[in-house]
Amino acid sequence: MPSVLTGVDRKLRWSDFNVVAAPPAGAPAAATAMTNPGHTAAGGLPRNIAAAGMTPIFMIPDTLVVNVFLQSDSWRLASVSAWSGADQVWLIKHEQGHYDLYALMVRDFFERIRSLIGQPFTDAAELHALMLDHREATLGKAKTLQKAYEDDTENSRNGDEQWAWWCAIQRAREAHRTPLTRGADGRYLRVELLDALVAAGLSTGD
């Protein structure tokens, strides 16, 4: 089975969230909703393909299966139901931004690992270190990136910054890399999320 990534394009609805009367313990007092995305990953582990007694050759098989999802502790205040339709749409689009940021970081990690599929390594430690480097450069930045998004947009209240983030996210979804670069499946790769944010002059939390 070839490697596959799912859940990146999910569109959130208020029915996906737990309805609470007050922010849960630990949440900012002024918070009105929280989107907590996660992912699962299976397969794609390096293995030795050399015959017994031969010099080891380690490769990543094309078996990586990754799914992005919304975790069950995501919530929104019951009072949001009394907001105007426009205000509710604006807030859930802000929450969609949180999901998209995480999902695109997972996508970029997935594509980086797929770029290693089929490459031979004689040193297993070198391959593992390279995989960890790719993880740190993508998923390892997810937490600080979410904070930067929240700080810049002032929890959606800063409209100019909110639009800037949405535009950068959209660019990461739609724009191809320059020069054009094909991924492991032959399709042209999209701009990595962090590159799109930097190009837009936005903070990445670093």
C-alpha positions as CSV (number, residue, x, y, z in Angstrom):
1,M,0.0,0.0,0.0
2,P,1.5,3.4,-1.0
3,S,1.9,6.1,1.6
4,V,-1.2,8.2,2.2
5,L,-2.1,11.4,4.1
6,T,-5.7,12.2,5.1
7,G,-7.5,14.9,7.1
8,V,-5.5,17.9,5.9
9,D,-8.4,19.4,4.0
10,R,-11.0,19.0,6.8
11,K,-13.5,21.9,7.2
12,L,-14.5,22.5,10.8
13,R,-18.1,22.9,12.0
14,W,-19.4,24.0,15.4
15,S,-20.9,20.5,15.8
16,D,-17.3,19.2,15.9
17,F,-16.8,21.1,19.2
18,N,-17.8,20.4,22.8
19,V,-20.2,23.1,24.1
20,V,-19.2,24.4,27.5
21,A,-20.6,27.1,29.8
22,A,-17.1,28.4,30.8
23,P,-13.6,27.9,29.6
24,P,-12.0,24.7,31.0
25,A,-9.3,24.9,33.6
26,G,-6.1,26.2,32.2
27,A,-7.7,28.1,29.3
28,P,-7.3,31.9,29.0
29,A,-10.2,33.6,30.8
30,A,-11.2,35.5,27.6
31,A,-11.1,32.4,25.4
32,T,-14.3,31.6,23.5
33,A,-13.2,28.4,21.7
34,M,-10.2,26.1,21.4
35,T,-9.2,23.9,18.5
36,N,-6.9,21.1,19.4
37,P,-5.7,19.1,16.3
38,G,-3.7,15.9,16.4
39,H,-2.4,13.2,14.1
40,T,-1.6,9.6,13.9
41,A,1.2,8.0,12.0
42,A,1.9,4.4,11.1
43,G,4.4,2.6,8.9
44,G,7.3,4.2,7.0
45,L,9.9,2.8,9.4
46,P,13.4,2.3,8.1
47,R,14.4,-1.3,7.4
48,N,17.5,-3.2,6.3
49,I,16.9,-4.4,2.7
50,A,20.4,-6.1,2.3
51,A,20.6,-9.8,2.2
52,A,21.9,-11.7,5.3
53,G,25.6,-11.3,5.7
54,M,25.8,-8.3,3.4
55,T,26.6,-4.7,4.3
56,P,23.3,-3.2,5.7
57,I,21.4,-0.9,3.5
58,F,18.6,1.0,5.2
59,M,15.6,2.4,3.3
60,I,12.2,3.8,4.2
61,P,9.4,1.8,2.6
62,D,6.5,3.5,0.9
63,T,4.1,2.6,3.7
64,L,3.7,5.8,5.7
65,V,0.0,6.4,6.7
66,V,-0.8,9.7,8.4
67,N,-4.1,11.1,9.5
68,V,-4.9,14.6,10.8
69,F,-7.9,15.0,13.1
70,L,-9.6,17.2,15.6
71,Q,-9.2,16.0,19.1
72,S,-12.2,15.4,21.3
73,D,-11.2,18.1,23.9
74,S,-11.8,20.9,21.4
75,W,-14.5,23.2,22.7
76,R,-16.5,26.4,22.3
77,L,-18.6,28.5,24.7
78,A,-22.3,28.0,24.7
79,S,-22.7,31.8,24.6
80,V,-21.3,31.8,21.0
81,S,-24.7,30.5,19.9
82,A,-26.1,33.9,20.8
83,W,-23.7,35.7,18.6
84,S,-24.6,37.1,15.2
85,G,-24.1,34.8,12.2
86,A,-21.2,36.9,10.9
87,D,-19.4,36.8,14.2
88,Q,-19.8,33.1,14.5
89,V,-18.5,32.6,11.0
90,W,-15.5,34.8,11.7
91,L,-14.7,32.9,14.9
92,I,-14.9,29.4,13.3
93,K,-12.7,30.6,10.5
94,H,-10.2,31.7,13.1
95,E,-10.4,28.2,14.6
96,Q,-10.1,26.7,11.1
97,G,-6.8,28.6,10.9
98,H,-5.5,26.7,14.0
99,Y,-6.4,23.4,12.4
100,D,-4.9,24.4,9.0
101,L,-1.6,25.4,10.5
102,Y,-1.2,22.1,12.3
103,A,-2.5,20.1,9.3
104,L,-0.1,21.8,6.9
105,M,2.9,21.2,9.2
106,V,1.9,17.5,9.2
107,R,1.7,17.7,5.4
108,D,5.1,19.2,5.1
109,F,6.6,16.6,7.5
110,F,4.9,13.8,5.5
111,E,6.3,15.1,2.2
112,R,9.8,15.5,3.6
113,I,9.8,11.9,4.8
114,R,8.4,10.7,1.5
115,S,11.3,12.5,-0.2
116,L,13.6,9.9,1.5
117,I,11.7,6.9,0.3
118,G,13.9,4.8,-1.9
119,Q,17.1,6.4,-0.9
120,P,19.7,4.0,0.4
121,F,21.6,4.6,3.7
122,T,24.4,2.5,5.1
123,D,24.1,4.1,8.5
124,A,20.8,3.6,10.3
125,A,21.7,6.4,12.8
126,E,22.2,8.9,10.0
127,L,18.8,8.1,8.5
128,H,17.1,8.4,11.9
129,A,18.8,11.7,12.6
130,L,17.7,13.0,9.2
131,M,14.1,12.0,10.0
132,L,14.2,13.7,13.4
133,D,15.6,16.9,11.7
134,H,12.7,16.9,9.3
135,R,10.3,16.4,12.2
136,E,11.8,19.3,14.2
137,A,11.7,21.6,11.2
138,T,8.0,21.0,10.8
139,L,6.0,19.4,13.6
140,G,8.5,20.6,16.2
141,K,7.5,24.1,15.5
142,A,3.7,23.6,15.7
143,K,3.2,24.7,19.3
144,T,5.2,28.0,18.9
145,L,3.5,28.6,15.5
146,Q,0.0,28.3,17.1
147,K,1.0,30.8,19.8
148,A,2.3,33.2,17.1
149,Y,-1.0,33.0,15.3
150,E,-3.0,33.6,18.4
151,D,-0.8,36.6,19.5
152,D,-0.7,38.2,16.0
153,T,-4.4,37.9,15.4
154,E,-5.2,38.8,19.1
155,N,-7.5,35.8,19.1
156,S,-9.2,36.9,15.8
157,R,-9.8,40.5,17.0
158,N,-7.1,42.0,14.8
159,G,-8.7,41.8,11.4
160,D,-5.7,42.9,9.3
161,E,-3.4,40.3,10.9
162,Q,-6.1,37.6,10.7
163,W,-6.5,38.2,6.9
164,A,-2.7,38.1,6.5
165,W,-2.5,34.7,8.2
166,W,-5.4,33.3,6.2
167,C,-3.8,34.5,2.9
168,A,-0.5,32.8,3.9
169,I,-2.3,29.6,4.8
170,Q,-4.1,29.6,1.5
171,R,-0.8,30.2,-0.4
172,A,0.7,27.2,1.4
173,R,-2.3,25.1,0.2
174,E,-2.4,26.3,-3.4
175,A,1.0,27.7,-4.6
176,H,3.6,25.4,-6.1
177,R,7.2,25.6,-5.1
178,T,9.6,27.6,-7.3
179,P,11.3,26.1,-9.1
180,L,8.7,23.4,-9.6
181,T,9.5,20.3,-7.6
182,R,7.9,16.9,-8.0
183,G,7.1,14.9,-4.9
184,A,7.4,11.1,-4.4
185,D,4.0,10.6,-6.1
186,G,5.0,12.7,-9.2
187,R,2.8,15.7,-8.4
188,Y,4.2,19.1,-7.9
189,L,4.8,20.0,-4.3
190,R,3.2,23.0,-2.6
191,V,5.0,25.8,-0.8
192,E,5.9,24.7,2.7
193,L,3.8,26.5,5.3
194,L,6.8,28.2,7.1
195,D,8.0,29.5,3.8
196,A,4.6,31.0,3.0
197,L,4.5,32.7,6.4
198,V,8.0,34.1,6.1
199,A,7.2,35.4,2.6
200,A,4.2,37.2,4.1
201,G,6.3,38.8,6.8
202,L,4.5,36.9,9.6
203,S,6.0,35.6,12.8
204,T,6.8,31.8,13.0
205,G,7.4,31.9,16.7
206,D,11.2,31.7,16.4
